[in-house]
Amino acid sequence: IFADYNFALVTSRSHMQAKAGKAPRPKYHIYFKINEVTDKDVYVAMKEELCNQYKFFDNHAKDAARFFFGNPNAQVIWHDSWLTIDEDLFQVVSIEDGEDLDRK
């Protein structure tokens, strides 16, 4: 799904652990490389659009100040490609909102 984007895939603290009565399963955080964003509203709009397009992302992790606890035993996979995901998200948000977020 994300083959064209730069990202890091990192195992979470709950990776392969039984939790809330559910069987152990893989759990990851994905960190996409993006261009610098200094406007909180633009950053939140990007995260909201990501959740809208890909329903498997945690809908509760969209705020601008989201904190992730580290995993001292994390396994990290870096996927190097040619796009940053914000390039596509800005296009979708701009088209839907009728504005060009690149100008903000």
N, CA, C and O of each residue as an XYZ file, in Angstrom:
416
protein
N       0.829     -1.201      0.000
C       0.000      0.000      0.000
C       0.868      1.257      0.000
O       0.557      2.224     -0.695
N       1.951      1.249      0.773
C       2.774      2.447      0.931
C       4.132      2.319      0.250
O       5.087      2.981      0.656
N       4.235      1.487     -0.766
C       5.519      1.209     -1.412
C       6.202      2.457     -1.965
O       7.431      2.500     -2.023
N       5.446      3.463     -2.369
C       6.032      4.671     -2.959
C       6.492      5.690     -1.926
O       7.103      6.693     -2.292
N       6.214      5.459     -0.642
C       6.497      6.450      0.401
C       7.675      6.049      1.283
O       7.955      4.866      1.474
N       8.357      7.059      1.815
C       9.385      6.850      2.836
C       8.689      6.699      4.180
O       7.835      7.511      4.534
N       9.053      5.657      4.934
C       8.471      5.497      6.266
C       9.333      4.577      7.119
O      10.153      3.811      6.613
N       9.123      4.676      8.432
C       9.714      3.739      9.387
C       8.571      2.954     10.017
O       7.565      3.531     10.430
N       8.729      1.659     10.087
C       7.763      0.780     10.736
C       8.429      0.267     12.012
O       9.492     -0.352     11.961
N       7.792      0.530     13.160
C       8.400      0.249     14.459
C       7.432     -0.587     15.296
O       6.257     -0.242     15.422
N       7.924     -1.675     15.862
C       7.061     -2.485     16.720
C       6.688     -1.688     17.965
O       7.522     -0.984     18.536
N       5.433     -1.803     18.379
C       4.950     -1.078     19.560
C       5.270     -1.866     20.829
O       5.744     -2.999     20.763
N       5.008     -1.262     21.969
C       5.207     -1.951     23.251
C       4.267     -3.144     23.385
O       4.561     -4.080     24.128
N       3.141     -3.122     22.676
C       2.145     -4.202     22.758
C       2.321     -5.255     21.670
O       1.482     -6.146     21.535
N       3.390     -5.166     20.897
C       3.635     -6.094     19.795
C       3.660     -7.538     20.301
O       4.436     -7.878     21.194
N       2.819     -8.368     19.730
C       2.731     -9.799     20.030
C       2.403    -10.092     21.499
O       2.833    -11.106     22.049
N       1.640     -9.195     22.124
C       1.191     -9.415     23.498
C      -0.325     -9.531     23.518
O      -1.023     -8.816     22.799
N      -0.824    -10.434     24.344
C      -2.274    -10.532     24.544
C      -2.714     -9.275     25.286
O      -2.069     -8.846     26.243
N      -3.814     -8.696     24.834
C      -4.276     -7.452     25.447
C      -5.795     -7.382     25.346
O      -6.368     -7.651     24.290
N      -6.439     -7.021     26.446
C      -7.894     -6.848     26.495
C      -8.629     -8.090     25.993
O      -9.631     -7.983     25.286
N      -8.125     -9.268     26.364
C      -8.775    -10.511     25.978
C      -8.541    -10.926     24.539
O      -9.108    -11.921     24.088
N      -7.721    -10.187     23.808
C      -7.431    -10.520     22.413
C      -6.127    -11.304     22.333
O      -5.215    -11.100     23.134
N      -6.054    -12.195     21.363
C      -4.857    -13.008     21.163
C      -3.671    -12.121     20.781
O      -3.864    -11.044     20.216
N      -2.447    -12.561     21.084
C      -1.267    -11.795     20.663
C      -1.276    -11.597     19.152
O      -1.619    -12.504     18.394
N      -0.899    -10.411     18.735
C      -0.857    -10.114     17.297
C       0.174     -9.021     17.050
O       0.550     -8.300     17.974
N       0.630     -8.896     15.811
C       1.606     -7.846     15.493
C       0.988     -6.460     15.678
O      -0.150     -6.221     15.274
N       1.745     -5.553     16.289
C       1.288     -4.167     16.465
C       2.462     -3.250     16.164
O       3.564     -3.432     16.682
N       2.206     -2.268     15.322
C       3.261     -1.379     14.851
C       2.827      0.081     14.929
O       1.641      0.404     14.984
N       3.826      0.938     14.930
C       3.628      2.353     14.657
C       4.307      2.594     13.319
O       5.366      2.032     13.038
N       3.692      3.434     12.496
C       4.322      3.805     11.236
C       4.571      5.305     11.276
O       3.682      6.095     11.592
N       5.792      5.671     10.952
C       6.190      7.077     10.938
C       6.549      7.429      9.505
O       7.545      6.941      8.970
N       5.739      8.273      8.885
C       5.988      8.687      7.511
C       6.909      9.894      7.485
O       6.778     10.809      8.298
N       7.832      9.886      6.551
C       8.647     11.076      6.318
C       7.745     12.095      5.621
O       7.083     11.780      4.632
N       7.729     13.316      6.148
C       6.939     14.390      5.540
C       7.799     15.638      5.455
O       8.836     15.739      6.111
N       7.367     16.569      4.655
C       8.021     17.872      4.617
C       7.686     18.611      5.906
O       6.689     18.303      6.559
N       8.507     19.575      6.270
C       8.294     20.300      7.519
C       6.921     20.968      7.541
O       6.522     21.631      6.583
N       6.213     20.782      8.643
C       4.904     21.398      8.854
C       4.991     22.200     10.144
O       5.349     21.664     11.193
N       4.662     23.489     10.064
C       4.706     24.343     11.255
C       3.323     24.781     11.706
O       3.181     25.394     12.764
N       2.309     24.477     10.921
C       0.935     24.851     11.247
C       0.212     23.632     11.825
O       0.043     22.623     11.142
N      -0.210     23.732     13.082
C      -0.881     22.625     13.773
C      -2.114     22.148     13.006
O      -2.345     20.945     12.893
N      -2.904     23.080     12.481
C      -4.137     22.711     11.778
C      -3.847     21.923     10.501
O      -4.583     20.995     10.164
N      -2.796     22.283      9.801
C      -2.410     21.553      8.592
C      -1.968     20.138      8.964
O      -2.321     19.170      8.291
N      -1.195     20.033     10.040
C      -0.713     18.724     10.497
C      -1.884     17.820     10.891
O      -1.918     16.647     10.519
N      -2.831     18.359     11.636
C      -4.013     17.590     12.038
C      -4.827     17.192     10.806
O      -5.319     16.066     10.733
N      -4.976     18.088      9.849
C      -5.724     17.778      8.622
C      -5.069     16.626      7.864
O      -5.759     15.771      7.309
N      -3.747     16.605      7.844
C      -3.042     15.503      7.181
C      -3.323     14.177      7.887
O      -3.590     13.170      7.231
N      -3.265     14.170      9.217
C      -3.510     12.939      9.969
C      -4.962     12.488      9.817
O      -5.234     11.292      9.720
N      -5.886     13.433      9.798
C      -7.298     13.087      9.598
C      -7.512     12.473      8.223
O      -8.235     11.487      8.084
N      -6.883     13.054      7.210
C      -7.029     12.525      5.858
C      -6.422     11.132      5.747
O      -6.968     10.268      5.061
N      -5.308     10.913      6.412
C      -4.686      9.592      6.424
C      -5.646      8.562      7.024
O      -5.793      7.462      6.491
N      -6.295      8.919      8.125
C      -7.281      8.019      8.754
C      -8.509      7.828      7.868
O      -9.087      6.741      7.849
N      -8.915      8.856      7.140
C     -10.058      8.744      6.227
C      -9.753      7.790      5.079
O     -10.607      7.002      4.673
N      -8.534      7.865      4.558
C      -8.165      7.035      3.410
C      -7.842      5.599      3.796
O      -8.093      4.673      3.025
N      -7.291      5.414      4.981
C      -6.840      4.090      5.417
C      -7.472      3.780      6.769
O      -6.971      4.207      7.809
N      -8.557      3.047      6.748
C      -9.389      2.822      7.938
C      -8.698      2.008      9.035
O      -9.203      1.949     10.156
N      -7.566      1.384      8.742
C      -6.889      0.573      9.756
C      -6.051      1.401     10.720
O      -5.562      0.867     11.716
N      -5.871      2.708     10.447
C      -5.129      3.559     11.382
C      -5.995      3.910     12.585
O      -7.218      4.004     12.481
N      -5.346      4.099     13.722
C      -6.026      4.432     14.972
C      -6.639      5.820     14.869
O      -5.925      6.819     14.782
N      -7.946      5.876     14.879
C      -8.673      7.140     14.745
C      -8.501      8.044     15.967
O      -8.835      9.227     15.918
N      -7.981      7.487     17.060
C      -7.778      8.276     18.280
C      -6.384      8.898     18.332
O      -6.040      9.558     19.313
N      -5.585      8.698     17.298
C      -4.206      9.205     17.295
C      -4.023     10.323     16.275
O      -2.962     10.441     15.662
N      -5.051     11.138     16.094
C      -5.005     12.179     15.066
C      -4.580     13.550     15.573
O      -4.281     14.438     14.775
N      -4.549     13.731     16.886
C      -4.246     15.067     17.390
C      -2.784     15.424     17.123
O      -1.949     14.546     16.906
N      -2.491     16.708     17.142
C      -1.156     17.196     16.798
C      -0.114     16.852     17.850
O       1.074     16.785     17.534
N      -0.524     16.633     19.078
C       0.428     16.418     20.172
C       0.470     14.960     20.626
O       0.779     14.687     21.785
N       0.171     14.043     19.752
C       0.126     12.620     20.121
C       1.494     12.146     20.611
O       2.512     12.378     19.959
N       1.505     11.483     21.763
C       2.727     10.947     22.352
C       2.708      9.428     22.230
O       1.695      8.790     22.517
N       3.814      8.857     21.808
C       3.946      7.407     21.738
C       5.034      6.973     22.709
O       6.156      7.475     22.662
N       4.695      6.034     23.591
C       5.701      5.482     24.487
C       6.699      4.696     23.656
O       6.322      4.002     22.711
N       7.955      4.804     24.003
C       8.983      4.065     23.286
C       8.970      2.588     23.639
O       8.389      2.183     24.646
N       9.600      1.810     22.824
C       9.753      0.383     23.045
C      11.249      0.084     23.037
O      11.870      0.111     21.974
N      11.843     -0.201     24.199
C      13.288     -0.425     24.241
C      13.732     -1.633     23.413
O      14.909     -1.750     23.071
N      12.802     -2.524     23.091
C      13.124     -3.704     22.282
C      12.551     -3.600     20.873
O      12.340     -4.614     20.206
N      12.306     -2.395     20.429
C      11.656     -2.187     19.133
C      12.489     -2.741     17.982
O      13.718     -2.665     17.968
N      11.777     -3.291     17.041
C      12.367     -3.659     15.760
C      11.960     -2.554     14.797
O      10.788     -2.185     14.732
N      12.917     -2.030     14.055
C      12.658     -0.899     13.164
C      12.987     -1.301     11.735
O      14.055     -1.840     11.446
N      12.045     -1.027     10.860
C      12.259     -1.244      9.430
C      12.120      0.107      8.749
O      11.081      0.756      8.869
N      13.161      0.542      8.031
C      13.084      1.779      7.258
C      12.805      1.398      5.816
O      13.520      0.588      5.226
N      11.764      1.986      5.256
C      11.420      1.764      3.851
C      11.767      3.031      3.081
O      11.133      4.072      3.255
N      12.763      2.931      2.245
C      13.233      4.085      1.476
C      12.572      4.079      0.104
O      12.631      3.086     -0.620
N      11.950      5.185     -0.241
C      11.303      5.288     -1.541
C      11.448      6.708     -2.065
O      12.391      7.407     -1.694
N      10.543      7.140     -2.909
C      10.735      8.413     -3.599
C       9.697      9.476     -3.259
O       9.829     10.608     -3.723
N       8.678      9.165     -2.476
C       7.636     10.142     -2.148
C       7.508     10.329     -0.642
O       7.788      9.423      0.144
N       7.078     11.525     -0.263
C       6.619     11.723      1.109
C       5.096     11.714      1.049
O       4.508     12.238      0.103
N       4.464     11.128      2.041
C       3.015     10.914      1.985
C       2.243     12.231      1.971
O       1.128     12.287      1.452
N       2.820     13.285      2.532
C       2.112     14.561      2.557
C       1.887     15.123      1.161
O       0.957     15.903      0.957
N       2.716     14.743      0.200
C       2.513     15.220     -1.167
C       1.145     14.783     -1.686
O       0.452     15.569     -2.332
N       0.751     13.550     -1.413
C      -0.564     13.055     -1.827
C      -1.673     13.555     -0.908
O      -2.756     13.900     -1.380
N      -1.418     13.599      0.390
C      -2.453     14.046      1.330
C      -2.820     15.500      1.097
O      -3.994     15.859      1.178
N      -1.833     16.349      0.807
C      -2.122     17.755      0.524
C      -3.024     17.878     -0.694
O      -3.929     18.712     -0.707
N      -2.793     17.065     -1.713
C      -3.634     17.118     -2.907
C      -5.071     16.760     -2.567
O      -5.993     17.463     -2.982
N      -5.281     15.691     -1.826
C      -6.634     15.247     -1.479
C      -7.327     16.280     -0.612
O      -8.475     16.636     -0.879
N      -6.652     16.770      0.423
C      -7.249     17.770      1.309
C      -7.561     19.038      0.530
O      -8.620     19.634      0.730
N      -6.665     19.462     -0.351
C      -6.882     20.679     -1.130
C      -8.094     20.545     -2.038
O      -8.902     21.468     -2.142
N      -8.221     19.409     -2.687
C      -9.342     19.197     -3.600
C     -10.655     19.174     -2.826
O     -11.634     19.792     -3.245
N     -10.681     18.460     -1.692
C     -11.915     18.347     -0.920
C     -12.302     19.661     -0.258
O     -13.485     19.992     -0.192
N     -11.334     20.404      0.228
C     -11.616     21.646      0.942
C     -11.666     22.865      0.030
O     -12.051     23.953      0.458
N     -11.276     22.680     -1.232
C     -11.302     23.797     -2.166
C     -10.230     24.837     -1.894
O     -10.393     26.002     -2.257
N      -9.135     24.433     -1.258
C      -8.047     25.366     -1.003
C      -6.722     24.659     -1.219
O      -6.659     23.430     -1.228
N      -5.671     25.432     -1.392
C      -4.344     24.899     -1.615
C      -3.547     25.010     -0.323
O      -3.080     26.096      0.020
N      -3.384     23.902      0.400
C      -2.673     23.921      1.678
C      -1.181     24.148      1.502
O      -0.495     24.506      2.459
N      -0.666     23.944      0.284
C       0.754     24.195      0.049
C       1.096     25.668      0.247
O       2.255     26.000      0.496
N       0.127     26.541      0.142
C       0.378     27.983      0.262
C       0.364     28.470      1.697
O       0.746     29.611      1.958
N      -0.065     27.639      2.636
C      -0.156     28.070      4.040
C       1.201     28.134      4.665
O       1.323     28.477      5.841
